Amino acid sequence: MAAPWEDVLRDTPAIREAAAVAVDAALLEGVLMRTEGEPNASDVVNYAPFTLLPSAVPRALFEQAYAVQQDFNLLVDAISQNKEFLERTLASTIKVDDFTAQLFRIHTQVLEEGLAQSVFLGINRSDYMFDRGPDGAAALRQIEINTIAASFAGLTSHTLPVYQRVLKVLGKSKEASHLLPNNPAKGLALGIAKAWELYGSPSAVVMFLVEAVQRNIFDQRCVENELWNRNIRVIRRRFRDVFAKGCLGEGRRLYMDGQEVAVVYYREGYVPKNYDQQNWEARLLLERSRAVKCPDIATQLAGTKKVQQELSRPGTLESLLPGRAEAVARIRATFAGLYSLDMGTEGDKIAATAIADPDRFVLKPQREGGGNNLYGEELRQVLEKIKDSPERTSYILMDKIKPQPAPNYLLRAHSPLRLSECISELGIFGVYVRQGKEMVMNTAPGHLLRTKAVEHADGGVAAGVAVLDTPYLV
């Protein structure tokens, strides 16, 4: 599965020249992040980390990932509308995980009050790795599906010219012409624009709900600029602004600083540290409103690891997607082994198996974002500690994926240029819009490839471990 530039990987002068060109090209194309030292200032920026060369991706698996994305969009939407399924699936988790429990309390309260929202917008990203079997053949295996704040659609939309330039500098013009166009930022914006249009108030704004620290602002600005180009006004606010200045008007319309809000696009709110008491109250206000939330709280719950594990049980997909046997088959074909740690014989048995052979598994808590999973000896120690406690139900176990490493250079500011053995993770963006019961948009508008050195078990670009990449299909 090698890419056709193995011959230049160890040509040091050529690689150094290509790296210098690559960094300048990234800056020219706007592949940017704010710095750690000044995370909220745009007067000092640097390039977002990326691979020097595109990584090889099996064409068949790439096409399989795209082919199943609309099915995953339908599945996430179906789960979000199924209160009984969410309640049953998360029953053990909400007893021991305060964060999930608080989300679920708001979900229940909003349903009891009656939904004011009638248009629903989903922006998700399904992430995969390529698992190498005993025979050496690679298989597509889903790692997770992100249903809130799925990032890097913006920056990855700007990387193609960078890689084309690098390959041309290295004498690979033919290969440069084979790289795939990719603009998920436009696709995300089209989804937001459709939801804004269906909301039906031309003077209303789109509100990006953002974090206190905004190093990755340019990724968001790419989507934001697409909306401005469609004459849709965008404002950026934090939870604390919603608490201080947000209010509900007639028909539970949401107003911020006197402006009606049609769509709330969450780029935060996915981890416990995003919330204090005021922020939870702001979240409740948003959820009670008529505004289109992306995601609404039910869709955020649909992305929990416990739901992911439950979907792997026989019959679950069929019950959520009745009459869609082909979609169910496509989805199931991507699953890795997933195991419940609920209290009881089944959970006891799998916990004991993982303690005895921790390198076979990954221990995953109910959290979004990279850097939370546990591996190897750390997995064993944690499971040993909680094996007899209900606390274990706040985790699931998954078979560890074993991809084939490949050599590449990871370009990071102020880091030496060195060849690393790397593994990649492919994400496919999904966008859907539902009005009432009618699905009016269901697309897979683009992809994201992230790559990291093999010594890093976990973590994404924002966590400082993985870097941006682009696929070269083989």
SVG drawing of the C-alpha trace seen along z (x, -y; Angstrom):
<svg xmlns="http://www.w3.org/2000/svg" viewBox="-45 -44 66 59">
<polyline fill="none" stroke="black" stroke-width="0.4" points="0.0,0.0 3.0,-2.3 2.7,-5.7 4.9,-6.3 7.5,-8.5 9.5,-6.0 12.5,-6.9 12.7,-10.5 11.9,-9.9 15.6,-9.7 16.9,-12.2 17.8,-14.8 18.5,-17.9 15.4,-17.4 13.3,-16.8 14.7,-19.9 13.8,-22.0 10.3,-20.5 9.7,-21.1 10.6,-24.8 8.3,-25.1 5.5,-23.2 5.6,-25.6 5.5,-28.7 2.7,-27.1 0.7,-26.3 1.0,-30.0 0.0,-31.2 -3.1,-29.0 -4.3,-29.9 -3.6,-26.5 -3.2,-28.4 -3.5,-28.2 -3.0,-30.7 0.0,-30.0 0.1,-28.4 1.6,-31.5 -1.1,-33.8 -4.2,-31.5 -6.6,-34.4 -4.6,-36.7 -4.4,-36.6 -1.4,-39.0 0.9,-36.1 0.0,-32.9 1.8,-29.9 0.9,-27.0 -1.2,-24.2 1.0,-21.0 0.8,-18.7 2.6,-15.9 5.1,-16.7 3.7,-14.1 0.2,-12.7 -0.4,-9.3 -1.4,-6.2 -5.0,-5.2 -6.6,-2.0 -9.1,-3.3 -11.7,-0.6 -11.7,-1.5 -11.9,-5.2 -14.9,-4.6 -16.5,-2.3 -16.2,-5.1 -17.9,-7.6 -20.6,-5.1 -21.7,-4.5 -21.8,-8.1 -25.3,-8.9 -26.4,-5.8 -24.6,-7.0 -26.4,-10.4 -29.8,-8.6 -28.7,-6.5 -27.6,-9.4 -30.9,-11.2 -33.0,-8.1 -31.2,-7.7 -31.8,-11.4 -35.5,-10.9 -35.7,-7.7 -36.0,-8.8 -36.6,-5.2 -33.5,-3.9 -31.3,-6.7 -32.9,-6.2 -32.3,-2.4 -28.8,-2.6 -27.5,-5.3 -29.3,-4.1 -26.1,-2.7 -23.9,-5.5 -25.9,-8.4 -25.7,-6.8 -21.9,-7.2 -21.1,-9.9 -22.3,-13.3 -21.6,-15.0 -23.8,-12.5 -26.4,-12.6 -26.7,-16.4 -27.0,-16.3 -29.7,-13.7 -31.6,-15.8 -31.7,-18.7 -32.9,-16.4 -35.7,-15.0 -36.7,-18.5 -36.9,-19.8 -39.0,-16.9 -41.4,-17.2 -41.9,-20.9 -42.4,-20.1 -39.9,-20.8 -40.0,-24.3 -37.4,-23.3 -38.8,-21.9 -35.7,-22.0 -32.8,-19.8 -29.2,-20.1 -26.6,-17.4 -22.9,-17.9 -20.9,-14.9 -17.6,-13.1 -17.2,-9.4 -13.6,-8.4 -11.9,-5.2 -8.6,-3.4 -7.4,-0.7 -7.0,2.5 -4.4,5.0 -5.7,8.5 -3.5,11.7 -3.4,12.1 -2.1,8.5 -5.3,7.3 -6.7,4.0 -10.3,3.5 -12.1,0.2 -12.9,0.0 -14.9,-2.8 -13.2,-4.4 -16.0,-6.8 -18.6,-9.2 -18.3,-12.8 -21.7,-14.5 -20.6,-17.8 -17.9,-20.3 -16.4,-18.0 -13.5,-20.1 -10.9,-20.7 -13.4,-20.8 -12.1,-24.4 -8.3,-23.9 -8.4,-20.6 -10.3,-22.4 -7.1,-24.5 -4.4,-21.7 -4.7,-20.4 -2.6,-23.1 0.1,-22.6 0.5,-18.9 0.3,-19.6 3.1,-22.1 5.3,-19.7 4.9,-16.8 5.7,-19.1 8.9,-20.3 9.8,-16.6 9.3,-15.8 5.9,-14.1 3.6,-16.2 1.6,-13.3 0.9,-12.1 0.0,-15.7 -2.7,-15.7 -4.3,-12.6 -4.9,-14.2 -8.6,-14.5 -10.4,-17.9 -11.9,-18.3 -14.0,-21.2 -16.0,-20.0 -16.1,-23.6 -18.4,-24.5 -20.6,-21.4 -20.9,-22.3 -21.8,-25.9 -24.5,-24.6 -26.1,-22.6 -26.1,-25.6 -27.5,-27.8 -30.3,-25.3 -31.2,-25.2 -31.1,-29.0 -33.3,-29.2 -35.9,-26.7 -36.0,-28.5 -37.7,-31.2 -36.5,-34.6 -34.2,-36.4 -33.0,-38.9 -32.0,-36.2 -28.3,-35.3 -26.2,-32.2 -24.4,-32.0 -21.1,-30.1 -20.9,-29.0 -17.1,-29.1 -14.6,-28.3 -12.6,-30.7 -9.4,-29.6 -9.6,-29.8 -6.4,-28.6 -8.3,-26.9 -10.3,-30.0 -9.2,-29.9 -10.8,-26.5 -14.1,-28.0 -13.6,-31.2 -13.5,-29.1 -17.1,-27.9 -18.1,-31.3 -16.8,-33.0 -18.8,-30.7 -21.9,-31.9 -21.0,-35.5 -20.6,-34.9 -24.3,-33.8 -25.2,-37.0 -25.9,-35.1 -24.9,-37.1 -22.7,-35.3 -22.0,-36.2 -19.5,-34.5 -20.5,-34.1 -19.6,-32.1 -21.8,-30.3 -21.3,-33.2 -22.6,-35.6 -25.7,-33.5 -26.2,-33.5 -25.8,-37.2 -27.6,-38.4 -29.6,-35.6 -33.4,-35.4 -36.4,-33.7 -39.2,-35.8 -42.5,-34.9 -42.7,-31.3 -39.5,-30.6 -37.5,-32.5 -33.9,-33.0 -32.4,-36.5 -28.8,-37.5 -28.1,-41.2 -31.5,-41.9 -30.7,-39.8 -32.9,-36.7 -30.8,-33.6 -31.8,-31.0 -29.0,-28.5 -26.7,-27.7 -23.5,-25.9 -21.7,-24.4 -17.9,-24.5 -17.7,-23.8 -19.8,-22.1 -18.5,-18.6 -16.4,-18.1 -17.2,-18.7 -14.6,-21.5 -16.8,-23.6 -19.5,-23.9 -20.1,-25.6 -23.5,-26.2 -24.1,-29.3 -23.0,-27.5 -25.4,-24.6 -28.2,-27.2 -27.2,-28.8 -27.2,-25.4 -30.8,-24.8 -31.9,-28.1 -30.5,-27.3 -32.1,-23.8 -35.5,-25.2 -35.4,-27.7 -36.9,-27.4 -33.4,-28.0 -31.8,-25.1 -29.1,-23.6 -26.2,-21.9 -26.3,-19.5 -29.4,-19.5 -28.8,-17.7 -30.3,-14.4 -27.9,-14.3 -25.0,-15.0 -26.1,-12.0 -26.3,-9.9 -22.5,-10.3 -21.7,-8.9 -19.4,-5.8 -22.0,-3.8 -24.4,-4.3 -21.6,-3.3 -21.2,0.0 -24.9,0.7 -25.2,0.3 -23.0,3.3 -25.4,5.6 -27.4,8.0 -30.7,6.5 -30.1,2.9 -29.4,1.4 -32.4,3.2 -34.7,1.7 -33.4,-1.8 -33.4,-1.6 -36.4,0.7 -36.6,1.7 -33.1,0.5 -31.3,3.9 -28.6,2.6 -27.8,-0.4 -27.6,1.8 -25.1,4.1 -22.9,1.2 -22.8,-0.2 -22.2,3.1 -19.3,3.9 -17.3,0.9 -17.7,2.0 -14.7,3.1 -15.4,5.4 -17.2,3.3 -17.9,4.6 -20.1,3.4 -18.7,3.1 -22.2,3.0 -22.4,4.7 -23.1,8.4 -21.6,11.6 -21.0,10.2 -19.2,7.1 -17.2,9.2 -16.0,11.5 -14.8,8.9 -13.2,6.8 -11.2,9.9 -10.2,10.6 -8.9,7.1 -7.0,7.1 -5.3,10.3 -4.5,9.1 -4.7,5.3 -2.9,4.8 -5.9,6.3 -8.2,3.4 -8.8,-0.3 -10.7,-1.6 -12.9,-4.5 -14.7,-6.9 -17.9,-8.9 -15.9,-11.8 -15.5,-13.6 -12.1,-14.9 -8.7,-13.2 -6.5,-12.3 -9.1,-10.4 -8.6,-6.8 -6.5,-4.3 -4.1,-1.6 -1.9,1.1 -0.6,1.0 -2.6,-2.2 -5.8,-0.4 -5.0,2.6 -4.3,0.4 -7.6,-1.5 -9.7,1.6 -8.1,3.4 -9.1,0.4 -12.7,0.1 -13.5,3.8 -15.9,4.3 -17.3,0.8 -20.3,-0.7 -17.7,-3.3 -16.7,-0.9 -20.0,-1.4 -18.8,-4.9 -16.4,-3.2 -16.6,-0.8 -14.0,1.6 -13.1,1.8 -10.8,4.1 -7.5,2.3 -7.0,1.5 -3.6,2.4 -2.9,0.3 0.2,0.7 2.7,-2.1 4.2,-4.1 7.1,-6.6 6.5,-10.3 7.7,-13.7 5.5,-15.6 6.0,-19.3 5.5,-21.3 6.7,-24.8 10.0,-24.9 10.5,-21.1 13.3,-19.3 12.7,-17.6 12.8,-13.8 11.4,-10.7 8.7,-9.0 6.8,-5.8 3.2,-7.0 -0.4,-5.8 -3.5,-7.6 -7.1,-8.1 -9.7,-8.9 -12.8,-11.0 -15.8,-11.5 -18.0,-14.5 -21.7,-14.1 -24.3,-16.9 -28.1,-16.4 -31.1,-18.7 -34.5,-17.4 -37.7,-19.5 -40.3,-17.8 -40.2,-14.2 -38.8,-15.0 -35.1,-14.7 -34.3,-17.6 -30.5,-17.2 -28.3,-14.2 -24.7,-14.5 -21.1,-13.5 -19.4,-16.7 -15.7,-15.9 -13.0,-14.1 -10.2,-14.7 -7.1,-12.6 -5.0,-13.0 -1.6,-11.3 0.5,-10.7 3.7,-9.0 3.2,-5.4 4.6,-6.2 1.5,-8.3 -1.5,-6.1 -4.2,-8.7 -5.0,-12.3 -5.9,-14.5 -4.6,-17.7 -6.1,-20.0 -4.5,-17.9 -1.1,-18.5 -0.5,-14.8 -1.9,-14.2 -1.2,-16.5 -3.3,-17.3 -2.7,-15.1 -4.4,-14.3 -5.1,-10.9 -3.3,-9.5 -5.5,-6.6 -3.7,-3.4"/>
</svg>
